[in-house]
Amino acid sequence: METLETIKTRRSVRAYKPDMPAKELIDKVIEAGIWAPTGMGQQSPIIVAVTNKELRDELSQMNAEFFGRPGTDPFYGAPVVLIVLADKSMPTYVHDGSLVMGTMMLAAHDLGLSSCWIHRAKEEFESERGKEILKQLGVEGDYEGIGHCILGYAADDAAPVAKPRKENWVYWAE
């Protein structure tokens, strides 16, 4: 797929089939993320790849509670959650993590997967349980949650249509 076409046709999907994507596809999405640009090339973000259903469901419930909607699934049934965190000691950490998120979502679309950026990773991993999860995974350092890139296959009726682009998007200074 051409890059511009991938950018134009990618949409956030909010309903997923339970089917787990092949590990090779997940690995390719992660690979794209680790090649995203970062401030001064310092590579401040890390990615926590969650395919374990129990942990995925626990994170979903934590997220739902921070969202004020306990009992719902803010991950929309997606079986994969790629959590991007970034080292707070870097002045560009939020931007770096955001570029990782965007790059992974574009790569997912290019590979035939659906994705969506889910917020509240910051709150999750500032909580005691979130810190405990990171420690159990061997993550050390002062990281802030940037976002969750949920992945999977869109439910049959979940493909949203792009909104028209707004006017006055670009101002030229020639």
ABEGO torsion letter per residue (X at the ends): XBAAAAAAABBBBABBBABBBBAAAAAAAAAAAAABBBBGGAGABBBBBBABAAAAAAAAAAAAAAAGBBGBBAAGGBABBBBBBBBAABAAAAAAAAAAAAAAAAAAAAAGBBBBBBBGAAAAAABAAAAAAAAAAGBBEBBBBABBBBBEBBBAAABBBBBBBBBGABBBBX
